């Protein structure tokens, strides 16, 4: 598994986990961290990971192309 595909899959799982926490744990009270806020943080991290993977994929393709000037 390449780093790009790993970023995409980990980001999707993290985003889905954060979404579940945000939607379904509104009435659960924990002493230290509110689970809905933890879900929002996980969704943010889960959104950055696929964006990083897509950026690396596009950047790798752009660097692999010949420039045509030589």
Beta strands, then each sheet from edge to edge (+ up, - down):
end
